[in-house]
């Protein structure tokens, strides 16, 4: 399983399934395919929190997604240059 990390200032390393789960929650998907263990991992990292009957992405989780999107954009632009 491949892992990805945020810039050194946050020291957050997550597996691909964790990123996908966080993205799914952020997009308010109705069909969440991951089990409670992934939600607990994300909660322990401060990325999600329970809210009534649903889970919500915290500010830290939203920041992680934004940073990842920016990093992915830089990578895609660099790949196009070659």
Number of C-alpha atoms within 10 A of each C-alpha: 5 7 11 13 14 16 13 7 6 10 9 12 14 17 13 13 14 18 19 14 20 23 16 17 20 17 10 14 11 8 8 10 10 13 9 9 9 14 20 15 14 20 18 11 14 14 21 23 17 13 9 7 6 9 15 18 24 16 12 14 23 16 14 20 19 12 15 17 12 12 14 12 12 12 12 11 11 10 9 8 7 5
